[in-house]
C-alpha cells in the first residue's frame, strides 16, 4: 500500500479548506472501497493568509492529526514558495500538488494513481481543454503565453497544463534539488525531465471564495516563467541594438555625402527625425528593461535568502 502526500497551497481560503477535505475524503473512501490502495497525508501550506485560513487548518489538524499537517508562513511568500515547502515536507511514496478551491477535480486522482502504479510514467499531470468561465482577456493572454514560451525556450510546457499532478519520489527529489529563489514550477516540472502523461479535463469553477490571482499577478508570473527558462529576450534586444546601429551608421554616411554634394542644403523633415529618435529611444529603454529584469533575478539569487520562513508547523 502506497503513501501519498498531497500538497495544498492556501492563501485566504477559509471557505474552501473543509469543502476540499470532505471532497478528498469521499474520493479516498470510494477508491479504497474494494481494496486498500493508498493512504494520504495532507500538507496544507498557509501562505501568510490574512483571514481565518490558519484557524481552519488548526481545527482540521486537531480533528485528523493522523493525516492532516500544515505549515504556516511568517508572511505571504507566494504560491511557488508554498509548493516548494510542501515538496520539502512530503514523505509519501507519491506526491501530489492540488489547489484547495477544487478547480483540480478529485475524481481524477484514482486514475492518476493507477497510471503511476503501472510503472511506465514518473508523473501524471492535468491539462485543461478549455477556459470556460474565465475572463476572455486573461484566457487570451494565457494562451499567448504558452505559444511564446514554447517558441523561445527549449523547456516545453503543455498548453493548459496545471500544477495539479501526481509524481514519483524520484521526480520530487530532483525538483527539491533545484533550490533557486525565483521559481516557476510549470517550467521546473518539465525541465527535470521524467516521463509525464497529461490527462485532459474540462475547466472547473471555484467551489467558494474568490481567487487571489488577477491579470497583473498572472502577467508577472508569466514574465518570471519566460525569464527563468530562456535567454531569448536578451538575444532579441541585442538584435534590435545591432540592427539600428547599422541603420544609424548608414544614415550618418548619407548625411555626410549629402553635405559634400550640396553644402548649402537645408535639413528638412524634422518631424520624421524626431519620430525616429523616439522610436530608437523607446527600443533602447525596452532593451534596458529586459536586461534589468535578468539583473534583478540575479540580484535576488545571489542574496541566498530563504525561499520561505515558517512561523508554525504541525
C-alpha positions in Angstrom: 0.0 0.0 0.0 1.4 3.4 -1.1 1.5 6.5 0.9 0.6 9.7 -1.0 1.5 13.2 0.2 -0.8 15.9 -1.1 0.5 19.5 -1.1 -2.3 22.1 -0.9 -1.2 25.8 -1.0 -3.7 28.1 0.7 -3.9 31.9 0.7 -7.1 33.3 2.2 -9.0 30.1 1.6 -11.0 29.8 4.9 -14.2 29.0 2.9 -12.7 26.1 0.9 -10.5 24.2 3.3 -13.2 22.0 4.8 -15.1 21.6 1.5 -11.8 20.4 -0.1 -11.1 17.9 2.7 -14.6 16.5 2.6 -14.4 16.0 -1.2 -11.0 14.3 -0.9 -12.2 12.1 1.9 -15.1 11.0 -0.2 -12.8 10.2 -3.2 -10.3 8.3 -0.9 -13.1 6.1 0.5 -14.5 5.3 -2.9 -11.1 4.5 -4.3 -10.3 2.2 -1.4 -13.7 0.6 -1.2 -12.8 -2.8 -2.6 -9.1 -2.7 -1.8 -6.9 -0.5 0.3 -4.8 1.1 -2.4 -3.3 4.1 -0.7 -3.2 6.2 2.4 -3.0 10.0 2.3 -1.1 12.7 4.3 -2.1 16.3 3.6 0.3 19.2 3.8 -1.6 22.4 3.8 0.7 25.4 3.3 -0.8 28.6 4.7 0.9 31.3 2.6 0.5 34.1 5.1 -3.2 34.3 4.9 -4.9 37.4 6.4 -8.3 35.7 7.0 -9.1 32.6 9.2 -7.4 30.1 7.0 -4.9 29.2 9.7 -7.6 28.7 12.3 -9.5 26.4 9.9 -6.3 24.4 9.3 -5.6 24.2 13.1 -9.1 22.9 13.7 -8.8 20.4 10.9 -5.4 19.1 12.1 -6.7 18.6 15.6 -9.6 16.5 14.3 -7.5 14.5 11.9 -4.0 14.6 13.4 -3.1 11.3 11.8 -3.3 12.6 8.3 -3.5 16.4 8.3 -0.5 18.6 8.7 0.1 22.2 8.0 2.9 24.8 7.6 2.2 28.4 8.2 4.5 31.1 6.8 5.5 34.2 8.6 4.1 36.3 5.7 2.9 35.8 2.1 5.8 34.4 0.1 3.8 33.3 -2.9 2.4 30.0 -4.3 5.8 28.9 -5.6 7.3 29.1 -2.2 4.3 27.2 -0.8 4.8 24.4 -3.4 8.5 24.1 -2.5 7.7 24.0 1.2 5.2 21.2 0.6 7.7 19.2 -1.5 10.2 19.6 1.3 7.8 18.3 4.0 6.2 15.5 2.0 7.2 12.0 3.0 5.0 9.9 0.7 5.9 7.4 -2.0 4.0 9.6 -4.4 3.5 13.3 -4.1 0.6 15.3 -5.5 0.0 19.0 -5.9 -3.6 20.3 -5.8 -5.4 23.6 -5.4 -7.7 23.9 -2.4 -10.6 25.5 -4.4 -11.4 22.2 -6.2 -10.6 23.6 -9.6 -8.5 20.4 -9.7 -11.1 17.7 -9.7 -10.5 15.0 -7.1 -12.2 12.3 -9.2 -9.1 12.3 -11.5 -6.9 11.2 -8.6 -7.5 7.4 -8.7 -6.8 7.4 -12.4 -3.5 9.2 -11.8 -2.6 6.7 -9.1 -3.4 3.7 -11.3 -1.3 5.1 -14.2 1.8 5.6 -11.9 1.4 2.2 -10.4 1.9 0.7 -13.9 5.4 1.9 -13.8 5.6 3.4 -17.2 5.4 7.1 -16.1 7.0 9.1 -13.4 4.4 11.8 -13.4 0.7 12.2 -14.3 -0.3 15.8 -14.9 -3.5 17.5 -15.9 -4.3 20.0 -18.7 -7.4 22.0 -19.2 -9.2 21.5 -22.5 -11.0 24.9 -22.2 -11.2 28.0 -20.1 -14.9 28.3 -19.9 -16.0 30.8 -17.2 -12.7 32.7 -17.2 -12.1 36.3 -18.2 -11.7 36.3 -22.0 -8.7 38.7 -21.8 -7.0 36.5 -19.2 -7.7 33.4 -21.4 -6.3 35.2 -24.5 -3.0 36.2 -22.8 -2.7 32.8 -21.1 -2.9 31.0 -24.5 -0.4 33.6 -25.9 2.0 32.9 -23.1 2.2 29.2 -23.9 2.8 30.0 -27.5 5.6 32.5 -26.7 7.4 30.4 -24.1 7.3 27.2 -26.2 8.9 29.1 -29.2 11.5 30.8 -27.1 12.5 28.1 -24.7 13.8 24.6 -25.0 11.8 23.6 -22.0 8.4 22.8 -23.4 5.2 23.4 -21.4 1.9 21.7 -22.4 -0.7 24.4 -23.2 -3.3 24.5 -20.4 -1.1 22.5 -18.1 -2.0 22.8 -14.4 0.2 22.3 -11.3 -2.2 19.5 -10.4 -0.2 16.3 -10.8 1.0 13.1 -9.1 4.7 12.4 -9.1 7.1 9.6 -8.0 9.5 10.1 -5.2 12.5 10.2 -7.6 11.0 13.1 -9.5 10.1 15.0 -6.4 13.7 14.6 -5.0 15.0 16.0 -8.3 12.7 19.1 -8.0 13.7 19.6 -4.4 17.4 19.8 -5.5 16.6 22.9 -7.5 16.8 25.5 -4.8 16.6 28.6 -6.9 14.8 31.6 -5.3 12.9 32.6 -8.5 10.7 29.6 -9.2 8.3 28.8 -12.0 7.0 25.3 -11.2 5.4 24.5 -14.5 8.8 25.0 -16.1 10.7 23.1 -13.4 8.3 20.1 -13.7 9.2 20.0 -17.4 12.9 20.8 -17.0 13.7 17.9 -14.7 12.6 15.5 -17.4 11.0 12.2 -16.4 8.2 10.7 -18.4 4.9 12.5 -17.9 1.4 11.7 -19.1 -1.2 14.5 -19.2 -4.9 13.9 -18.7 -7.2 16.4 -20.3 -10.3 17.7 -18.4 -12.8 20.5 -18.7 -12.4 23.6 -16.7 -14.0 23.7 -13.2 -15.1 26.7 -11.3 -14.1 27.5 -7.7 -16.4 26.0 -5.1 -16.2 29.0 -2.9 -14.3 32.3 -2.2 -12.5 34.4 -4.8 -9.2 33.9 -6.5 -6.2 35.9 -5.3 -4.9 36.0 -8.8 -5.5 38.9 -11.1 -4.3 40.0 -14.5 -1.2 41.8 -13.3 -0.1 38.9 -11.0 -0.6 36.5 -13.8 1.4 38.7 -16.2 4.2 39.0 -13.6 4.2 35.2 -13.2 4.3 34.7 -17.0 7.3 37.1 -17.2 9.0 35.1 -14.5 8.5 31.9 -16.5 9.9 33.4 -19.6 13.0 35.0 -17.9 13.7 31.8 -15.9 13.7 29.4 -18.8 15.0 31.3 -21.8 17.7 33.9 -22.7 15.9 34.8 -26.0 14.7 38.2 -24.8 18.4 39.2 -24.4 19.1 38.0 -27.9 16.2 40.0 -29.3 17.4 43.1 -27.5 20.9 42.6 -28.9 19.5 42.1 -32.4 17.5 45.3 -32.2 20.5 47.2 -31.0 22.7 45.8 -33.8 20.2 46.5 -36.5 19.5 50.1 -35.5 23.2 50.7 -35.0 23.9 49.7 -38.6 20.9 51.8 -39.8 22.3 54.8 -37.8 25.7 54.4 -39.5 24.1 54.3 -42.9 22.1 57.4 -42.1 25.2 59.3 -40.9 27.1 58.3 -44.1 24.2 59.5 -46.2 24.1 62.9 -44.4 27.8 63.4 -44.9 27.6 62.6 -48.6 24.6 64.9 -49.0 26.6 67.7 -47.3 29.6 67.2 -49.5 27.5 67.2 -52.7 25.3 70.2 -51.6 26.9 72.2 -48.8 24.1 74.7 -48.7 21.2 72.2 -48.5 18.9 72.7 -45.6 17.9 69.9 -43.3 14.2 69.1 -43.8 11.9 66.6 -42.2 12.4 67.4 -38.5 9.2 65.5 -37.7 10.5 62.3 -39.2 13.8 62.7 -37.4 12.1 63.2 -34.0 9.9 60.1 -34.7 13.0 58.0 -35.5 14.8 59.3 -32.4 11.7 58.5 -30.2 11.5 55.0 -31.8 15.1 54.2 -31.2 15.0 55.7 -27.7 11.9 53.5 -26.9 13.7 50.4 -28.2 16.7 51.2 -26.1 14.6 51.6 -23.0 12.8 48.3 -23.7 16.2 46.6 -24.1 17.5 48.1 -20.9 14.3 47.0 -19.1 14.8 43.4 -20.4 18.4 43.5 -19.2 17.2 44.9 -15.9 14.8 42.0 -15.4 17.6 39.5 -15.7 19.9 41.5 -13.5 17.1 41.8 -10.9 16.7 38.0 -10.9 20.5 37.6 -10.5 20.4 40.1 -7.6 17.7 38.0 -5.7 19.6 34.7 -6.4 23.0 35.9 -5.1 21.5 37.1 -1.8 20.7 33.5 -0.9 17.7 34.4 1.1 15.4 31.6 2.2 12.6 30.7 -0.1 10.1 30.9 2.8 10.1 31.3 6.6 8.0 29.0 8.8 6.1 30.5 11.7 4.2 27.4 12.8 4.1 23.8 11.7 2.2 20.7 12.8 
